[in-house]
Amino acid sequence: MESREDLKSILAYLPVLVRSTNLFWPSKVVEALKEMAQGPDHSRVNSGEVLFVAIRDMRSSLSLLQPLAPFASEGYALFFDELISRAEAAEWFGEVLPALANLLLQLPALLESHYQNADDILGKYGFKTGLHLLGSQEAGMVFLSQELIGALLACAFFCLFPASNRGANHLPTINFDELFASLYEGYSQKQENKLKCIVHYFKRICSCMPVGFVSFERKVLPQDRHPLFTSYPEADFWSKSVLPLCAFEVHSVGFIEDQSADALEVDFANKYIGGGALHRGCLQEEIRFMINPELIAGMLFLPSMADNEAIEMVGAERFCDYKGYASSFRFAGDHADKRHFDSFGRRITRIVAIDALCSPGMKQYALKYLLRETNKAFCGFIDQSKYCQYKGLFQVKGLHEAHLYPDENDHTSRNHIELNEASSTTVETNQGASVSLPALGNSDGEGKDLPGIATGNWGCGAFGGDPELKAIIQWLAASQASRPFILYYTFGIDALQNLDQITQWILSHEWTVGDLWNMMVEYSSQRLNGQTDLGFFAWLLPSTSHNLSNAN
């Protein structure tokens, strides 16, 4: 066990210890968890105040010396002793907490089983899927059972993960101390309701443990050019693309997570996956992590995203309904997730995290940043998970770059090759070789047509991006990635009232990706240089601005 490279990479971030072939808890932690598992009559853990004392003692037994967030103890006490009903508290301390303690006792065995079976999930390919640190520029994937995720999130609730070196390695917060501390430090109903989502998740898994899997994939567009797959494109790539634009469907009401077309759903992410989910945040990404809490597990082993990276998560179950947004966010009860499973045991819920520029101001119109945003979305939307050198493949099959790109000016053939290669996944095997796999992002892993994209005002709102520009950027990226359609949820913002009219006009004129890119670049140049102060839609089709004025 201790010789496994994947385990070695993550062991410093786990609370368990390793000896030869075994993982284990320190004896004092085992004693504390066994007492807690017998219920409050035996453990005396019957309030939030006493619960935090137990947490503090277990952390001491693990030699976790870094202090928890100020007011964390007050936050646990406030939530469990004052904010929930006495009936809910009795259920929590009498049933749920003992079950969580039992689940934590099983963590070493769950991890051992995970590593023993990880290589069997895609064993015929030798594909590494074990829990490991998926570092920057390291394309790859981790498969976790929902039961193991439950145990890992129980660790986070008890604040048992070592935190001392997480920041230095660009890893987000994983323990729940900040979540509880911020409840007390600056009480808000949104924070209380975020915790209600988490508590509901624990109640659900303790009454009936789900048996599926969730995958977490770091996707990378490598900066260096490779002949058999798409690298990080330059502006010329976009300018000369002859691919057609995909279908575009505008929804002024509704939510991305409620789409029923099996589309890839966009998480308007922070570069640190999860954003402020375990702090005070309560925007689109944070809400998604509350209603699908299994996503939080990725925060354990996924460092921040670089400009050429995205993170795709498949299989996370939805446990909660909600209403409102930001300060009005409220837990609205249980959600029964009816989505089907794929052949890997994952629910057909595909979520891709892409982080937009934050507060870009006028620089968002500069070519450098247009390229950054378009490539970021493209990285998220392309179905390609590992980028390797392929030198061995060239030698075996006699493939050379000259055969792939016989004419550097023939962008039709180049786009065709890149598009076809994007539908497969290339990964590093346990032996370090490179192999091609079925497209794991597809619902059944058997190479069916790619799903469409469900998205909305990515990088707008609090991030300050131009909604019209961001809609066009995502359309370009989805089309170049061979996605068949975009479902675009405007959330009713005024700036996108004409989005459907604009997109249908462009489609009726059969523009290519290159045509639309060039028009966007020309507009952005004029906007940056002060030659226009119109929005992109009004600049492109002045009649749309006139029609809107008449409508108002």
N, C-alpha and C positions, 0 to 999 in steps of 0.2 A: 504493500500500500504506500509506504513512505517513499518508494522509488518512482512513483508516478509523477511525471512532469506537470500534468494538469493540476494535481493536488498540491504539489510544491508551490505552484504559482499563486494559489489562493489561500494556503494554510495560514499565513500571517494575518489574514482578515477574518478567519473563523475562530470561534471560541473553544472548539474542541482540541484535544491533544492527540498526537499520533505516536504509536510505538509499534514498530515492525509492521504487522499486517492489520493492526487494530486502531480504530479511533475511539476515544473515550472522553468522558467528563471527569474532572477532578472529583475525588470522593465526597468532598463537602457539598459540591453542587448536586451530586446524585442524592445525597441525604436530604437536602432542602427541597428538591423537586419531588422526591418520594413523599415527603410530609405534605407538600402542597397538593399532590395528587389524591391524597386521602380526604380532602375536603377541609372546610374551615373549622369544623369541630376539632380536628386533629392539629392542623397547622396554625390555627388562630389568624389566618389571613382572611379577614372578613370586611376589610375597608380599604379604600384607596391609600390611606395613610400607612396602614400596616403593609400593604402590598409594596409600597415603595421601599420600606425598610427591608423587606425580603429581597427586592431587586438589588439594593445596595449591598446586602450581605453576599449575594451570589457573585456580584461583580468583584467584591473583595477576595472571594475564594478563587477567582480567575486572575487575580493580580492585575485587574484593570484599574490603573491608577489615575487615568485622565478623568477629571471631574465631569459630571453630567451638567447639562445646561442649568443655569440658575433658575429657580422656581419650578424645576421639573417635579419635585416632590409635591409642591402645592398644586400643580396641575393634575397629577394623578388623584390627589385627594378631592379636588374640586369636582372633577368629572364623576368619579365613582361614588362620592359621598354626598354630593349636593345636586348635580345636574341630572342624573338619571333617577328614575323612580325607585322606591324601596323594593318593589317586586322585581324590577330589572336588576338591581344590585344583588338580590338574593339569588337570582338565576346565574348571574355572572360569577359570584364567589362560590356558589354551591355546585354549579355544573360546568360552566365554561372554563374557569381558571384551572380546576383539577384536570380537565381534559387537555388543556394546553400544557400543563406540567407533564402529563404522560407523553404527549407528543414530543416535548423537548427531551425527555428521557430516551426516546427512540431515535433522536437525531444522529448519534454516531452510527447506529445500525443502518439508518436510511442513507447516510452518506456512503457507507461501505457498499451497500447494495447498488447505489447509484453508480459508483465507480466500477464495480464488477460488471454491470450491465450496460454502461454507457457506450462501449464500443460495439455492442450488439445491435443497437438501434439502426445503424447503417453499416453493420459489420462487414457486409460483402464488399463495401467500398473502403474499409479501413478508416472511416471518417471519425475524427475526434469530436465527441459531443459532451465529454465530461465537464463538470463545473471547473472553470479555470478563469483566471484574469484575462479578459479579452481586451488587451491593451491597444493603445492608439496605433493605427495603421496595421493592425492585426485582424484581417478579415477572418471570420470564423463564426461558429455557432455553438450554443450550449442548449441541451435538452434537459429539462427538469420535470420530474413528476409533480403533480399538484400537491401530493402529500408532502414531498420534500419542501416545496415552496411554503406550505403551511408551517412546517417546522422552522424554516428560516425566518419567516415573518413573526413567529412566536419569539424567536431570539431577539428580533428587532424590538418587539413590544417590551421584553424584559431588559433591553439595552445591554445585551451580552456580547455584541460584536466589538472587537478591538477597534479603536478609532484613532489611535495616536499617529499613524502614518497614512491615513486615508487622504487628507488634504494634499500632502506632498506628492501623492501619486494621482492627483486629479480625479479622485473618486468622490461621489456625492455622499451626503449624510445617509446613514442607513438605520441607526437606532432611533427610537421614537421619543427620546427625551425632549428634543426641541419642539415636537408637535404638542406635547403636554405642557411644556413650559410656556409656550406662547399663548395657550388657552388661559393661563392664570395671569400672565404678565400684561396682556391687553385683551381682555375677554371680548369675543365676538361670536355671534350665532353661527357664522360660517365655520369657525374653528370647532365649535362644539359639534356641528353636524358632520364635519370631516371625520371626527373621532367616532361618531355614531356609525358611519359607514364601515370603519375598521372593526369596531366591536361587532357589528352585524356579520361581517365576514367570518370572524372567529366563531361566532355562534353557529353559523351555517356549517363550517367544516368540522366542528366538534360534534355536531349532531349527525352528520353524514359526510364522510371524507370523499371528495371527488377523486376520480381514478385516471384522469387524463394527463396530458403532457403540455408543456408550454416551451416554445423555443425562443431564444434570444440571439439575434444575428447582428454582428457588426459588419456593415457594408462599406467598402472602400473603393473609390475611383483613384487608382494609383497615379502619381504625378508623372512617372516615367512611362513612355509609350511602350505598349506591348502589342504584337501583331495580331493576336487571336481574340482579343477582347477589348472592351472600351476603357481607355484611360481617361484622365481628367481633360475634358475637351477645352480647346482654345476657342476664341471668338470666331475664327475662320470656319471651324467645324459647324457651328450653328448657322453662320451666314450662308453656307453652301449646301445645307441639308435640303434634300428634295423629298423628304418624307411628308406624307399628308398629315394634316391636323386631325386629331381624333374627335369623335362626337363630344358635344358639350351640352350638359343638361343643367339648367339653373333651378334651384329650389330656394324660394324666399322664406319658407318656413321649414321646420324640421331640424334634425340633428344628425351629425355624421354617424354617431354610434348606433342610430336607429335604421340606417340604410339596410335594404334587404336584397341587394344585388351582389352580395359576396365580394364587394370591392375592398381594395386596400385602403384603410382609413388613416388619414394623416393626423399625427400628433403634432401640434404646434409647439415644438419642444424648446426647452432650454438646452444649451450645449451640455449641461449636466443633466442626464436623463432624469425625469421626474420633476425637475425644476424645484418649485417651492412646496411640493406635495407634503413633505415632512417638516415644513416650516409654516409660514403664514399664507402661502400662495393658494389661490382658489380660482384660477383661470382655466382655459380649456384643457391644458395638459394635467394640471393638478386634479381637476374633477375626474378626468379619465382614470387616473391612478387611484382615486377613491372608490369609484364604482367597479373597477376591475383591479382590486388590490394586488393580485398576483404580479402585476407589472412592477410593483415595488421591488421584487426580488432582483430585478436587473440592476438596481442601484447598488447592489452588493459588489458586482464584478465588472461593471462597465464604466471605465473612465470617460471623461468628457470627450465630446466629438470635435474633431478638427473640421476644417472647411470642406474637405473631400470625403467626409464620412456621414453615414446615417445608421440608424438602428431599427431593425425590423423585428417585431414580436408577434408570434402566432400562437393562438390557443388560449389566451387569458379569458377566464370565465367572468361574466358580469354577474355581480351579486346584489347590486343596489339600484333602485330607482332614485331619481332626484328631481328637484325643480329649482329654478333660479340659477344665478350666475354671480360669481364674485361675492360681494357682501350679502346677496340674497340667496345664496346656495343653501339648500335644505335637503337632508336625507328624507326620502319619500317612501321608504319601505323596501320590502324584498323584491328582487327581480329574478324570475325563473328564466335562465338562459336556454333558449330552444335551438340554438345553432348546432348544426350537425358536426361530426368529427371527421377528420381526414384519415388517411391510412396510417399516419404516424401517431394517432391518438390525440391530435390537437383539435380543439374547436376551430371552426372556420371563421375565426375572427383575426384578421390580419391588421396590424397597426404599425405604421412606420413613423419614427421620430425624426424630424428634420428641424434644425434650429436656424432661424432667420437672423439677419442683422438686427441688432438692438439699437433703437433710436438713431437710424442712419441719416436722417435729415436729407439735405440735398445730395450727399454723396451717393445715395442709392441710385441716382441717375447716371453716375459715371460708369463707363464700360467695365472697369475692373469689378465693380460690385454687382452690376447686372450679370456678369459672368459667374461670380461667386454664388449668387442666389439661384440662378438657373441650374448650375452644376450641382448645387446642394439638393435641389428637388430631383434632379435627374438621378443622382446617386441613390436617393430613397426609392425612386419609382422603378429603376432598372432591376430586372430579376437576375441578379448576379452576386454571389456572396463571397467569393474568394478569388483574388487575382494573383496568379503565379507566373513564373517566367516561361513555362511551356517548352523549355529548350529540349528536354527529353522527348516530348511529343513531336517536335520538329524533326528530330533525328530519326525517330521510329517511322514516321509517316512521310518523311521527305518533304515536309511543308516548309516553305521559306516565305519571307515577307513579300518577295517579288511575285509569288503566286497569289498571295492574298490581295495585294494592292498593285496589280499590273500597271495601272496608270494612276499616279498620285492625284491627277486632276479629275479622275473618274469617281466623283463622290457618290454616285448612285451605287456602284459596286461596293464601296467602302461602307456606306450606311447599311446596305443589305447584309454584309458580313457581320457588322457590329450588332445589328438587330438580332440576327439569328443566334449569335453567340450569347446574347444577353438572356436567352431563355434557358440557359443551363447554368449550373452552379459548379465552380471549381474550388476544390478544397485541398488542404494539406492532410495527408494521411498520417497515421501513427509512425510510419517509417520515413516520413518527410517527402514522399513522392507526391505528384499532382495528378488528380483524377477528376473526370467530369461526372457529375451526378444529375439525376432528374431535377427539375426546377422545384426546390423544396418550398418555395413560396406559394406554389399552386395548391389547390385544395386537396388533390389526391396524390401529389408527388409524381404524376405520370405524364407531365409535359402538356397538359391541356392548355387551351388558350389562356393567356394571362387575364387576370381580373382587372376591372377598371379601377379608377381612383375616386374615393370620396373625400372631399376636402372643403375648404372654406377660406376664411380671411387670414391665412397664414402670415405671420410676421406683421400684422396690422394691430389695431387696438393699442395695447400697452407697449408693444414693440415699435410702433410709430411708422410702419411701412405704408406705402401708397397702395391702397386696395386694388385699384385698376391695374397697376403694374404687376402686383403679386398674382392676380388672377391669370394674366397673360403668361407670366413666367412659369406657373404651374402647368398651364396648357401646353406650352412648348416642351417642357420636360416630360410630361405624360405621353405626348405624341412621339417624341424621339425614342422613348422607352417602349414603344409599341403597345401601349395600353389602349384598349378599344374605346374607352369613354372616360369622361370626368363627370361626376355628380358634384356640383358646386353649391354649397349651402351658404347663402349670403348673410343669414341671420338678420335680414331686413335692413341692412345699412343703406343710407341714401346714396352713397357714392357708387353703388352697384345696381341702381335701378334699371340701367340700360344694358346690363351685362348680357342678357339673353339676346337683345336686338343686335348688339355688336358682334357677338360670337356667331350668330346665325348669318349675318351679312358676310363675315369673313369666310365661313364655310361655303356659302353660296357662290363665292368667287374662287373657290378651290385653291386657296393659298396653301403653300407648303410651310413647313417649319422655318425654312430659311427666309421666306417672304415675310412672315410675321416677326421673326427676330430682327431683320433689317429695318422694318418699320418701327419697332420698339426702340432700337438703337438710335434711329434718326430723331424720334420724338425726344428721347432722353437727352440727347446732345443739345437740342434746342432748349429744353427745360433747364438743363444745367447752365447753359450760356445766357439765360435770361431772354431768349427769343420768343418764348411763349410761357404763359402761366396757366394754360388750359390743362385739364386732365387729359389722359391719353385718349379716352373715348371721344370727347368733344373735339380734340385735335384731329383724330382720324376721320370722324364723321360729324362735321359741324351740325348736321341735321338732328343728331341725337340730342344735342344741347338745346336746340330750338324746341324740339318736341317735349323735352322735360320742362322747359319754361312754360309752355302752353298748358301742360298737365297740371302744373302748380298754380 
